Amino acid sequence: MDLSFLSPKKLSRRKSLSEAWVLFVFATFFAVIFNAFYPYGIALKVEAPKSHHLQDFLKALKPAAYPGWKNTSAKTASPVQDLELDQVPRVSLVGVKNRFDQKSAVFLDARSPDEYKEGHIPGALNFYAEDMDKFAPLVLPQLTNKSQEIITYCHGSSCDLSLHLAQSLIGQGYTNVKVFFGGWPEWKKSGYPIQTGEQP
Amino acid sequence: MKRSSSKKNWLPLVQTLLRVGCGVVLILAAVDKIGDPAKFLKVVENYHGLPADLMPLIAVVIPWMEFFTGVALALGYKRRGAAFLFCLMMGTYSLALAWNLANGVEMNCGCFSMDSTEKLTVWTVLRDLGFFLGGWIVLCAERTYAAITD
């Protein structure tokens, strides 16, 4: 069987690279310039929100009052990268909806109680990640199965609360914790069921 | 001899169809992403392993890269370079999807429509590998028809 048509010629290889480079540079410049003038363009520089910045948050953590809850404040002195945040698995909206329909996961809302009352995923427990000392005794007794799948969420990609809550739970020995990165804004926008008030 | 002549006739035609097809696929994939970079940024964030600082830039550049590569392929302009970029993108997408699939991360592919509820499966990976093969055949073609600069 003649498969010579799958083998690039030497001249073609050089030409391919030079042409690809021209296209790459042109597309990159065009994209950046277009983004600067496009009304829906995005900021190219990543700036963490001051109020929810993980490093500030870790510094503000106090020792845990709840027995058995080893607060991650012990890691305050460690560099943030030690937390290996990118190793926390993430779940998309589709994955969250599947788990919601099948009731196969516990949802933890890492936002403040006021925000939780305004609306949350039905069945989600409020575990405000900026006040773990208060919420750990309320929520952890309900999470007795450490292999139970747990999904944390907060305000979406602009907030670190869900990520840090997930990391803290993993630190406590919970083995199946994931983050819904789109969070509440994505869930609400999709038109899926919502629950208001203090009740999960 | 007869066989070789027959091959000469159909091969450039197939390569031309593949070139235009790959171009159209890429343009269709780019349009939705170009319109809403913030939404595409969320899709990008769902993929593991990318440096956080580069994510916005990637979310802005990739759609336009797809668009211009698609236009170049469809029109036959800088065909080899466009096919090379096409293969590079499809190869990268295949690896990223396969990695997420292997790690049990459920996510929107974000390949064509960001609103799509298409679940990431082995078929998604195989589809991208199929596109990669198509692009590779275009890359290796000696000539294609209906091209501006072949």
Interface residues (C-beta under 8 A of the other chain):
Chain A: D2 F5 L6 S7 P8 K9 S12 K15 S16 L17 S18 E19 A20 W21 V22 L23 F24 F26 A27 T28 F30 A31 V32 F34 N35 Y38 Y40 G41 I42 A43 L44 K45 V46 D86 P89 R90 V91 S92 L93 V94 G95 N98 G156 S157 F181 G182 E186
Chain B: K7 L11 Q15 G35 D36 P37 A38 L41 K42 E45 N46 H48 G49 A52 D53 M55 P56 L57 A59 V60 V61 P63 W64 M65 F67 F68 T69 A72 K78 R79 R80 G81 A82 A83 F84 L85 L88 N103 G104 V105 E106 M107 N108 T117 K119 W136 I137 L139 C140 A141 E142
